[in-house]
Amino acid sequence: MTAPGGADIDISTDRARMDVDAICGFLARSYWAEGIPREVVALAIENSLCFGAFDGARQIGFTRVVTDYATFAYVADVYVLEEYRGRGISKMLMAAMRAHAGLQGLRRWHLATRDAHGLYRQFGFSALADPGRHMELVDAEVYLRTRAAK
C-alpha cells in the first residue's frame, strides 16, 4: 500500500515478521505499557492476531487484537513511530484490522485510549454506551514488581 505522502508501506499479519525488540522498545516507553518486559511482549504477540506496518524490512507500526474470533475483540498496543506519523499509517493499520476475514461478524470490539479518539471514531468506535456495565481490574505496578523480582 502507498501511504499518503508516497511511502510504500506493507501491512502484514505474518507473526514471523514482527520485530519483538522494536515493538518492546516502543511499548516500554509508552504511557499504557511503560516498562513492559520483553518476555511479556513476546507472549502477547504469540497469543494475539498482530498487524505490523513495515517500511521495507523496518517495522514502523503495530497493533494487536486479542479475540476469540467469534464474539469479541480487544484492540491493543496501536502505535506508529514518531517519524512516520501524519502519513495515514495508523489508518492503514486500523483498516487492515477491520477488514481481516477472521474478525468479521464480531458482536463487540473494545479498546482503551487516552488520546486517539478521533482515529478510532473513523472506524466505528464510540464511547461506552453504558459505562455502568463495564468493570475492570488493573494492576498498574505489575511490570515494576516483575522487574524487582529478578
Secondary structure as UniProt FT lines:
FT   TURN            4..5
FT   STRAND          10..12
FT   HELIX           15..17
FT   HELIX           20..27
FT   TURN            28..29
FT   TURN            34..35
FT   HELIX           38..46
FT   STRAND          49..55
FT   TURN            56..57
FT   STRAND          58..67
FT   STRAND          72..80
FT   HELIX           82..84
FT   TURN            85..86
FT   HELIX           89..99
FT   HELIX           101..103
FT   TURN            104..105
FT   STRAND          108..111
FT   HELIX           117..121
FT   TURN            122..124
FT   HELIX           131..133
FT   TURN            140..141
FT   HELIX           142..149
//
